[in-house]
């Protein structure tokens, strides 16, 4: 495994073998602490430049998720219900998932003489995009005292290297939580993904809920088919990192959420890049996110394979936790616009609603046989696919489904997940993709699973010449461009 990691720095096909080994171990429950230590030690031995190349290569399809997107925190205990819903409407219109802080929804509900679930349902009714819930425990939304919910973010502003200055970030109002514990499962039914925080396992008891409680939440989410995100601190960049990842794997999370900032205790920039690259190797669902990172960490993380950034509106704590620096990170900051600028300056295109709709259509075309469904060692889609499928965007249904494909031989323009499942149904599939690695990786995976798939080396005309040929992308811009060029093609819309 160590040799494969080093080879992946310059060879994506080594990454294909590396991820196959990791995903098989995860599926069989055999990814152990010694495996994680090997990965951490090997990546730790690389230079920063090599770590960036490693993480970036592992972001490539099908090694991981190659999208970059935002998740927006629209809520704060300071907001009125109207302000909350207006923030949600704007987030939905832009097309980014929303990150709901359970305690804030419960605080707003208390001011409005509503139950927490009644407010959450209003949010659900307002948006189509996936909803991610955080600060959620075994009784439902967590509740915190005022000194926590109105915290000014001193740790991020001052760059403190140890604990929360108040030393009681998870002092909870348990009796308030218990008042509405009967709403617990209804929250999970409405959510697309659920966050669990494992930092207690990293020696940060005052920052995280007990791990057994997080296990209850994760298991409930899994029962309803929801995605699970595991949040951990970088800490010392070694023992803390190993403990956090091990806890996430033990809870079978789909997404790793890496927190840097004041909880990245030394060698901040390299350790953030290292944590992202290691996460790219080990994460089950292919998506690596951050919920807290100073601007320099964010920039290096994007270069090293980061997919998703949790940010927020003013007064939401994610509004200052990502994209700002010591001395400027404070409550009241508008994180969304800052993070969007950083992503643009780093040369990445944001996912947005068009791509989300395309993924929703893809999931429905495949009749829900998506992540965590597998073809051999690899998943069909990634954690984004499951989150979108569990949102109201899943109401977007194409006119065709995978069951309508009944030809013996087809040409397929595009070599990603849709082509995998179509090729599985036919006698022969001829696949063309302009990305050489995508095409070759697709052919290799299909052939290894005894599927007759043949490369066209990026030559669309060769794929079309075999007879019935399909455009496998649900992105209108791509499909229309190909339809205008080749009139005999069919779409899957």
C-alpha positions as CSV (number, residue, x, y, z in Angstrom):
1,X,0.0,0.0,0.0
2,X,2.9,2.4,0.8
3,X,4.3,1.9,-2.7
4,X,0.9,2.5,-4.3
5,X,0.5,5.8,-2.4
6,X,3.9,7.1,-3.6
7,X,3.2,5.9,-7.1
8,X,-0.2,7.7,-7.1
9,X,1.6,11.0,-6.9
10,X,2.5,10.6,-10.6
11,X,0.2,7.8,-11.8
12,X,-3.6,7.8,-11.5
13,X,-3.8,4.1,-12.3
14,X,-1.8,3.4,-9.2
15,X,-4.6,5.4,-7.4
16,X,-7.1,3.1,-9.0
17,X,-5.5,0.1,-7.4
18,X,-5.0,1.9,-4.1
19,X,-8.7,2.9,-3.9
20,X,-9.7,-0.6,-4.8
21,X,-7.8,-2.0,-1.9
22,X,-9.2,0.6,0.5
23,X,-12.8,0.3,-0.6
24,X,-12.7,-3.5,-0.4
25,X,-11.3,-3.3,3.1
26,X,-14.0,-0.8,4.1
27,X,-16.8,-3.0,2.6
28,X,-15.5,-6.1,4.5
29,X,-15.0,-4.2,7.7
30,X,-11.3,-4.9,7.6
31,X,-9.8,-1.4,7.4
32,X,-7.9,-1.4,10.7
33,X,-5.8,1.1,12.7
34,X,-2.6,-0.3,11.3
35,X,-3.8,0.4,7.8
36,X,-4.6,4.0,8.8
37,X,-1.1,4.4,10.4
38,X,0.5,3.2,7.3
39,X,-1.3,5.7,5.2
40,X,-0.6,8.6,7.6
41,X,3.1,7.6,7.8
42,X,3.5,7.4,4.1
43,X,1.8,10.7,3.3
44,X,3.7,12.3,6.1
45,X,7.0,11.4,4.4
46,X,6.0,13.2,1.2
47,X,6.9,16.8,0.4
48,X,4.1,19.4,0.3
49,X,4.3,19.4,-3.5
50,X,3.9,15.6,-3.6
51,X,1.0,15.7,-1.2
52,X,-0.8,18.2,-3.4
53,X,-0.3,16.0,-6.5
54,X,-1.4,13.0,-4.6
55,X,-4.7,14.5,-3.3
56,X,-5.5,16.2,-6.6
57,X,-5.0,12.9,-8.5
58,X,-7.3,11.1,-6.0
59,X,-10.0,13.7,-6.6
60,X,-10.3,12.3,-10.2
61,X,-13.2,10.1,-11.2
62,X,-13.6,7.3,-10.2
63,X,-10.9,7.6,-7.4
64,X,-13.0,10.2,-5.6
65,X,-15.4,13.1,-6.3
66,X,-14.1,15.7,-8.7
67,X,-16.7,18.4,-7.9
68,X,-16.1,21.4,-5.8
69,X,-19.1,22.8,-4.0
70,X,-20.3,24.7,-1.0
71,X,-22.7,23.9,1.8
72,X,-24.3,26.9,3.4
73,X,-25.3,27.5,7.0
74,X,-28.3,29.8,6.8
75,X,-29.3,29.7,10.5
76,X,-28.3,31.3,13.8
77,X,-30.0,31.7,17.2
78,X,-30.0,35.4,16.6
79,X,-32.2,35.3,13.5
80,X,-36.0,35.5,13.2
81,X,-37.9,32.8,11.4
82,X,-38.4,35.1,8.5
83,X,-34.7,35.8,8.2
84,X,-33.9,32.1,8.4
85,X,-36.3,31.2,5.6
86,X,-35.0,34.1,3.4
87,X,-31.5,32.8,3.8
88,X,-32.7,29.3,2.8
89,X,-34.5,30.7,-0.3
90,X,-31.3,32.4,-1.5
91,X,-29.2,29.3,-0.8
92,X,-31.7,27.2,-2.8
93,X,-31.8,29.6,-5.7
94,X,-28.0,29.6,-6.0
95,X,-28.2,25.8,-5.8
96,X,-26.0,24.9,-2.8
97,X,-27.1,22.4,-0.1
98,X,-27.9,23.9,3.3
99,X,-26.2,23.0,6.6
100,X,-28.8,23.2,9.5
101,X,-27.4,23.7,13.0
102,X,-30.0,21.9,15.1
103,X,-29.5,24.2,18.2
104,X,-30.2,27.3,16.1
105,X,-33.5,25.9,14.7
106,X,-34.6,25.0,18.2
107,X,-33.7,28.5,19.5
108,X,-35.7,30.1,16.7
109,X,-38.6,27.7,17.4
110,X,-38.6,28.7,21.1
111,X,-38.9,32.4,20.2
112,X,-41.8,31.6,17.8
113,X,-43.6,29.3,20.2
114,X,-43.2,26.4,17.7
115,X,-41.5,23.0,18.1
116,X,-38.1,22.5,16.6
117,X,-39.6,20.1,14.0
118,X,-42.2,22.7,13.0
119,X,-39.4,25.1,12.1
120,X,-37.4,22.4,10.4
121,X,-40.4,21.5,8.3
122,X,-40.7,25.1,7.2
123,X,-37.1,24.9,6.0
124,X,-37.8,21.6,4.2
125,X,-40.8,23.1,2.5
126,X,-38.8,26.1,1.3
127,X,-35.9,24.3,-0.5
128,X,-35.2,21.6,-3.1
129,X,-31.5,21.2,-2.3
130,X,-30.1,18.6,0.1
131,X,-30.4,19.4,3.8
132,X,-27.5,18.5,6.1
133,X,-28.2,18.5,9.9
134,X,-25.5,19.1,12.5
135,X,-25.4,19.6,16.3
136,X,-27.9,16.7,16.5
137,X,-27.9,14.2,19.3
138,X,-29.8,11.2,20.6
139,X,-32.7,13.5,21.6
140,X,-32.7,15.5,18.4
141,X,-31.4,19.1,18.1
142,X,-28.8,19.9,20.7
143,X,-29.4,22.8,23.0
144,X,-26.7,25.1,24.4
145,X,-26.6,28.0,26.8
146,X,-26.4,31.6,25.6
147,X,-22.6,31.9,26.1
148,X,-22.2,29.2,23.5
149,X,-24.8,30.1,20.9
150,X,-23.8,33.7,21.0
151,X,-20.1,33.0,21.1
152,X,-18.0,35.6,19.2
153,X,-15.6,33.0,17.8
154,X,-12.6,34.1,19.9
155,X,-10.7,30.8,19.2
156,X,-10.8,31.5,15.4
157,X,-10.2,35.2,15.8
158,X,-7.3,34.9,18.2
159,X,-5.8,31.7,16.6
160,X,-5.7,29.9,20.0
161,X,-3.8,26.7,19.7
162,X,-5.6,24.7,22.4
163,X,-9.1,24.5,23.7
164,X,-12.2,26.7,23.4
165,X,-11.5,29.7,25.7
166,X,-14.8,29.0,27.5
167,X,-13.8,25.3,28.0
168,X,-17.4,24.2,27.8
169,X,-18.4,24.3,24.2
170,X,-20.6,21.2,24.7
171,X,-22.2,22.2,27.9
172,X,-25.7,21.1,26.9
173,X,-29.2,21.8,28.1
174,X,-30.2,18.2,28.1
175,X,-33.6,18.7,29.7
176,X,-34.6,21.1,26.9
177,X,-33.4,18.5,24.3
178,X,-35.6,15.8,25.9
179,X,-38.7,17.9,25.6
180,X,-38.9,17.1,21.9
181,X,-37.1,13.7,21.7
182,X,-40.2,12.2,20.0
183,X,-39.3,14.3,17.0
184,X,-35.9,12.6,16.6
185,X,-36.7,10.3,13.7
186,X,-38.8,12.8,11.8
187,X,-35.7,15.1,11.5
188,X,-33.7,12.2,10.0
189,X,-36.5,11.4,7.6
190,X,-36.5,14.9,6.2
191,X,-32.7,15.3,6.1
192,X,-30.4,14.3,3.3
193,X,-27.3,13.9,5.4
194,X,-26.5,13.9,9.1
195,X,-23.3,15.0,10.8
196,X,-21.6,13.2,13.7
197,X,-18.7,14.8,15.6
198,X,-16.0,12.4,16.7
199,X,-13.6,14.8,18.4
200,X,-14.3,13.3,21.8
201,X,-12.2,10.4,20.6
202,X,-9.4,12.9,19.9
203,X,-9.3,14.0,23.6
204,X,-11.5,17.0,23.1
205,X,-14.3,16.0,25.4
206,X,-15.6,19.6,25.9
207,X,-16.0,20.0,22.1
208,X,-17.9,16.8,21.1
209,X,-20.8,14.7,22.2
210,X,-20.0,11.2,23.6
211,X,-19.0,8.8,20.8
212,X,-21.8,6.3,21.8
213,X,-24.3,9.0,21.3
214,X,-22.9,9.8,17.9
215,X,-23.1,6.1,17.1
216,X,-26.8,6.2,17.8
217,X,-27.3,9.1,15.5
218,X,-25.2,7.5,12.7
219,X,-27.0,4.2,12.9
220,X,-30.4,5.9,12.8
221,X,-29.3,7.8,9.7
222,X,-28.1,4.7,8.0
223,X,-31.4,2.9,8.7
224,X,-33.2,5.6,6.6
225,X,-30.6,5.5,3.8
226,X,-29.2,8.9,4.7
227,X,-25.6,10.0,4.2
228,X,-23.4,10.4,7.3
229,X,-20.6,13.0,7.7
230,X,-17.9,12.5,10.2
231,X,-16.3,15.7,11.7
232,X,-12.8,15.6,13.2
233,X,-10.0,18.0,14.1
234,X,-6.5,17.9,12.6
235,X,-5.1,18.4,16.1
236,X,-1.4,17.4,16.2
237,X,-1.5,16.1,12.7
238,X,-0.6,12.6,13.7
239,X,-2.2,10.8,16.7
240,X,-5.2,13.1,16.7
241,X,-5.6,12.5,13.0
242,X,-5.4,8.7,13.3
243,X,-7.9,8.7,16.2
244,X,-10.4,10.9,14.3
245,X,-10.2,8.9,11.1
246,X,-10.4,5.6,12.9
247,X,-13.6,6.8,14.8
248,X,-15.1,7.9,11.5
249,X,-14.5,4.6,9.9
250,X,-15.9,2.8,12.9
251,X,-19.1,4.8,12.5
252,X,-19.2,4.0,8.8
253,X,-19.3,7.6,7.7
254,X,-19.6,8.5,4.0
255,X,-17.9,11.9,4.1
256,X,-14.9,13.2,6.0
257,X,-15.2,16.7,7.4
258,X,-11.8,18.1,8.4
259,X,-11.5,21.0,10.8
260,X,-8.4,23.1,10.8
261,X,-8.2,26.6,12.2
262,X,-7.2,26.8,15.8
263,X,-7.5,23.0,16.1
264,X,-4.7,22.5,13.6
265,X,-2.0,22.7,16.2
266,X,1.3,22.7,14.2
267,X,2.6,23.0,10.6
268,X,-0.8,24.3,9.7
269,X,-0.5,24.5,6.0
270,X,1.2,21.2,5.3
271,X,-0.9,19.4,7.9
272,X,-4.1,20.6,6.3
273,X,-3.0,19.5,2.9
274,X,-1.9,16.2,4.4
275,X,-5.2,15.6,6.2
276,X,-7.1,16.2,3.0
277,X,-4.9,13.9,0.9
278,X,-5.1,11.2,3.6
279,X,-8.9,11.6,3.7
280,X,-9.0,11.2,-0.1
281,X,-7.4,7.8,0.3
282,X,-9.5,6.6,3.2
283,X,-13.0,8.1,2.8
284,X,-15.7,5.7,1.8
285,X,-18.0,8.0,-0.2
286,X,-15.3,9.9,-2.1
287,X,-16.1,13.4,-0.7
288,X,-13.8,15.3,1.6
289,X,-15.1,18.5,3.2
290,X,-14.1,21.1,5.7
291,X,-16.2,23.0,8.3
292,X,-13.4,25.2,9.6
293,X,-10.2,26.4,7.8
294,X,-8.2,29.6,7.7
295,X,-7.7,31.1,4.3
296,X,-4.2,29.6,3.8
297,X,-5.5,26.2,4.8
298,X,-8.5,26.5,2.5
299,X,-6.3,27.4,-0.5
300,X,-3.9,24.5,0.1
301,X,-6.8,22.2,0.8
302,X,-8.4,22.9,-2.5
303,X,-5.1,22.3,-4.3
304,X,-4.8,18.9,-2.4
305,X,-8.2,17.6,-3.3
306,X,-10.8,19.2,-1.1
307,X,-14.4,18.9,-2.4
308,X,-16.7,20.7,-0.2
309,X,-16.6,23.8,2.1
310,X,-19.2,24.5,4.8
311,X,-19.6,28.2,5.0
312,X,-22.5,30.5,6.1
313,X,-24.4,33.7,6.3
314,X,-23.6,36.4,8.8
315,X,-24.2,35.3,12.5
316,X,-23.9,31.6,11.5
317,X,-20.7,30.3,13.0
318,X,-19.6,28.8,9.6
319,X,-19.7,32.4,8.3
320,X,-16.3,33.0,10.0
321,X,-14.8,29.5,10.4
322,X,-13.8,29.1,6.7
323,X,-11.8,31.6,4.6
324,X,-10.8,34.1,7.2
325,X,-7.6,34.4,9.2
326,X,-6.6,35.1,12.8
327,X,-7.5,38.7,13.6
328,X,-10.3,38.8,11.0
329,X,-12.4,35.6,11.8
330,X,-15.3,36.8,13.9
331,X,-19.0,36.4,14.4
332,X,-20.9,38.4,11.9
333,X,-18.7,37.7,8.9
334,X,-20.3,36.7,5.6
335,X,-18.4,33.5,4.8
336,X,-20.2,32.6,1.6
337,X,-18.9,35.4,-0.6
338,X,-15.4,35.1,0.8
339,X,-15.2,31.4,0.1
340,X,-16.6,31.8,-3.4
341,X,-13.8,34.3,-4.2
342,X,-11.1,32.0,-2.9
343,X,-12.5,29.1,-5.0
344,X,-12.5,31.3,-8.1
345,X,-9.0,32.6,-7.5
346,X,-7.8,29.0,-7.1
347,X,-9.2,28.2,-10.5
348,X,-12.1,25.9,-9.6
349,X,-15.6,26.0,-11.0
350,X,-18.4,25.6,-8.4
351,X,-20.9,22.8,-8.7
352,X,-24.2,24.8,-8.6
353,X,-27.8,23.7,-9.2
354,X,-27.4,22.6,-12.8
355,X,-25.0,19.9,-11.8
356,X,-27.1,18.9,-8.8
357,X,-30.1,18.5,-11.1
358,X,-28.1,16.4,-13.5
359,X,-27.0,14.1,-10.6
360,X,-30.6,13.9,-9.5
361,X,-31.7,12.9,-13.0
362,X,-28.9,10.4,-13.2
363,X,-29.9,8.8,-9.9
364,X,-33.5,8.4,-11.1
365,X,-32.4,7.0,-14.4
366,X,-30.5,4.3,-12.5
367,X,-33.7,3.7,-10.4
368,X,-31.8,4.6,-7.2
369,X,-29.1,1.9,-7.8
370,X,-26.4,4.4,-6.7
371,X,-24.0,4.9,-3.9
372,X,-23.6,2.9,-1.7
373,X,-24.5,0.3,-4.5
374,X,-21.3,-1.0,-6.1
375,X,-19.9,-2.4,-9.3
376,X,-17.1,-4.7,-8.2
377,X,-14.9,-2.7,-5.8
378,X,-16.2,0.7,-6.8
379,X,-19.4,2.6,-5.9
380,X,-21.9,3.8,-8.4
381,X,-21.6,7.6,-7.8
382,X,-20.4,9.1,-4.6
383,X,-21.8,10.6,-1.4
384,X,-23.0,13.6,-3.4
385,X,-25.3,11.3,-5.4
386,X,-26.9,9.8,-2.3
387,X,-27.4,13.2,-0.7
388,X,-29.1,14.6,-3.8
389,X,-31.2,11.5,-4.2
390,X,-32.4,12.0,-0.6
391,X,-33.5,15.6,-1.3
392,X,-36.5,17.0,-3.1
393,X,-34.3,17.3,-6.3
394,X,-35.1,13.6,-6.7
395,X,-38.5,14.7,-8.0
396,X,-36.7,15.4,-11.3
397,X,-37.3,12.3,-13.3
398,X,-36.1,11.6,-16.9
399,X,-38.4,10.1,-19.5
400,X,-36.2,7.0,-19.7
401,X,-34.7,4.6,-17.2
402,X,-32.0,2.0,-17.2
403,X,-34.7,-0.6,-17.8
404,X,-35.5,0.9,-21.2
405,X,-32.0,0.0,-22.5
406,X,-32.5,-3.3,-24.3
407,X,-30.0,-3.3,-27.2
408,X,-27.3,-5.9,-27.6
409,X,-24.7,-3.5,-28.7
410,X,-24.4,0.3,-27.9
411,X,-22.1,3.2,-28.3
412,X,-21.8,5.4,-25.3
413,X,-20.5,9.0,-25.3
414,X,-19.2,9.6,-21.8
415,X,-17.4,7.1,-19.6
416,X,-18.8,7.7,-16.1
417,X,-21.3,5.9,-13.9
418,X,-24.2,5.9,-16.3
419,X,-22.1,4.1,-18.9
420,X,-21.1,1.6,-16.3
421,X,-24.7,0.5,-15.6
422,X,-25.7,0.6,-19.3
423,X,-22.7,-1.5,-20.2
424,X,-23.7,-4.0,-17.5
425,X,-27.1,-4.5,-19.4
426,X,-25.9,-5.0,-22.9
427,X,-23.7,-7.6,-24.8
428,X,-21.2,-5.1,-26.0
429,X,-20.5,-1.4,-25.1
430,X,-18.2,0.9,-27.0
431,X,-17.3,3.9,-24.9
432,X,-15.8,7.2,-25.9
433,X,-14.7,9.9,-23.4
434,X,-12.5,12.9,-24.2
435,X,-10.7,12.4,-20.8
436,X,-8.2,9.6,-21.6
437,X,-8.0,8.5,-17.9
438,X,-11.8,8.4,-17.5
439,X,-12.2,6.2,-20.5
440,X,-9.4,3.8,-19.7
441,X,-10.4,3.6,-16.0
442,X,-14.0,2.8,-17.0
443,X,-13.0,0.1,-19.5
444,X,-10.6,-1.5,-16.9
445,X,-13.3,-1.6,-14.2
446,X,-15.9,-3.0,-16.6
447,X,-13.6,-5.6,-18.0
448,X,-12.5,-6.7,-14.5
449,X,-16.2,-7.3,-13.8
450,X,-16.6,-9.5,-16.9
451,X,-18.4,-6.8,-18.9
452,X,-17.7,-6.5,-22.6
453,X,-16.7,-2.9,-22.9
454,X,-14.3,-1.6,-25.6
455,X,-12.5,1.8,-25.8
456,X,-12.9,4.3,-28.6
457,X,-9.9,6.4,-27.5
458,X,-12.0,9.5,-27.4
459,X,-13.3,9.0,-30.9
460,X,-17.0,9.7,-30.7
461,X,-17.6,8.7,-34.3
462,X,-16.3,5.2,-33.6
463,X,-18.8,4.8,-30.7
464,X,-21.6,6.1,-33.0
465,X,-20.7,3.7,-35.8
466,X,-21.6,0.6,-33.8
467,X,-25.4,1.4,-34.1
468,X,-27.5,2.8,-31.3
469,X,-25.5,5.5,-29.5
470,X,-26.4,7.4,-26.3
471,X,-25.2,10.5,-24.7
472,X,-24.7,9.5,-21.1
473,X,-24.6,13.0,-19.6
474,X,-27.6,14.6,-18.0
475,X,-26.0,18.1,-18.2
476,X,-28.1,20.0,-20.8
477,X,-25.1,22.0,-22.1
478,X,-23.1,18.9,-22.8
479,X,-26.0,16.9,-24.3
480,X,-27.1,19.7,-26.6
481,X,-23.6,20.3,-27.8
482,X,-23.2,16.7,-28.8
483,X,-26.7,16.5,-30.3
484,X,-26.0,19.5,-32.5
485,X,-22.7,17.8,-33.7
486,X,-24.1,14.3,-34.2
487,X,-27.8,14.2,-35.2
488,X,-28.2,10.4,-34.8
489,X,-27.5,10.4,-31.0
490,X,-30.1,9.8,-28.4
491,X,-30.3,11.4,-24.9
492,X,-31.5,9.7,-21.8
493,X,-33.6,12.6,-20.7
